[in-house]
Amino acid sequence: MRDMVKMVLVIAILSSFSGGLLAGIRIGTKDRIEIQQLEFVKGPAIRAIFEGFDNDPIADRFKLTDNGSDVSFFVGIKNGTPQAVTFESFGKGFGGDIGVMVGVNIDNDSILGVGVTTHSETPGLGSKAKTEPGFRRQFAGLSINDSVNVKSMGGQIDALSGATITSQGVCSAVSASGQMYQRLKKQIIEKVKSFKK
């Protein structure tokens, strides 16, 4: 009986030590992980949307809370003046959630561009939402305040061939971005002012 108590006590101590060590490592690497994810997962879409801007949008960012979740906003600056923000929202695709970065001109609420960040879509079909520039270009110039959909559903976007559900998922992510932008617009404008160079 005494050996059993010793064994349970040793296991409890080792488990506590291991759990504490893992928690410490997680806390210690949290910022590095966030930077890596920003740089390699979201960064390509952000930089493509802000092509021709003067700043590093990964460095010029802020967070706001929307419906209980923190949302990162990346600021685009041209000629020393903040002109745009980009942020991520999600839509349902064929294979699961599709992460979409949406860039918005804060002066006229027009969409600068979109970029897919994450997806689980079918290679060669739905995955083209991330790689097909012609599909992504269709969103540029649309108002962020309007609902966006594919043409077969009465919208303005030509769906990717063989990937209508993926196309609808991207459109729903853009529409969700518009709703978020409308809810947070005052706060976004206030935060963006602090980035004036």
Secondary structure as GFF3:
##gff-version 3
##sequence-region A 1 197
A	DSSP	alpha_helix	2	37	.	.	.	ID=ss1
A	DSSP	pi_helix	38	42	.	.	.	ID=ss2
A	DSSP	alpha_helix	43	49	.	.	.	ID=ss3
A	DSSP	beta_strand	61	66	.	.	.	ID=ss4
A	DSSP	beta_strand	69	78	.	.	.	ID=ss5
A	DSSP	beta_strand	81	92	.	.	.	ID=ss6
A	DSSP	beta_strand	97	105	.	.	.	ID=ss7
A	DSSP	beta_strand	110	118	.	.	.	ID=ss8
A	DSSP	alpha_helix	128	131	.	.	.	ID=ss9
A	DSSP	alpha_helix	133	137	.	.	.	ID=ss10
A	DSSP	three_ten_helix	151	153	.	.	.	ID=ss11
A	DSSP	alpha_helix	164	193	.	.	.	ID=ss12
###
